[in-house]
Amino acid sequence: MTDVEISRVGTEVVDRLEPLWLALHEHHQKVAPPAAYQPREQSWAARRTAYLSWMTSPDSFILIAEREQELIGYAMVHVGDGPDDTWVTGDKIAELETISVAPAMRGQGIGTLLLDRVDAELAAAGIDDLFIAALQGNDAAIRLYQRRGLRPVMIHLARFGADGKG
């Protein structure tokens, strides 16, 4: 993957992330248990707002993956204050809020390249603790994270009032 460039960027690229977020949103609907999902436009509007909010934390960052100047993936990492109230952690805790790879590029190592750079950025900042959430049913992502030494530590259960309502 020497033809893929990974860059750390700021909020100036957030609007470019929309197609990749929407592709991930669609992927989640295919692999996760049935539920009432936000329409595309509302999903992106909420995620865009979250990205801009998370990026106000000084250690948070966005990485983009490009091939021949075409955006093919990204990772959004939010860094908050520690220590955690349950686990022994450092003074900073990172959470991979999103990792998305263009559908045509999945399975080609782009996610691994992004995660390698996430790890490098966190190491450079002296941050050892990383949380990643994955939807139940997103087995490929879960296997990728486990190969990287992450392990399940929490299960989120949900009840949505919109489920089953037309």
Protein Blocks (a to p, Z undefined) as FASTA:
>chain_A
ZZbccddddfklmmmmmmmmmmmmmmmmmmmccdddddfklmmmmmmmmmmmmmmpmkbc
cddddeehiafbdcdddddddddfkbccdfbdcddfbdcddfklgonlmmmmmmmmmmmm
mmmnopabdcddddehilmlmmmmmmnopacfbdcddddfkgopZZ
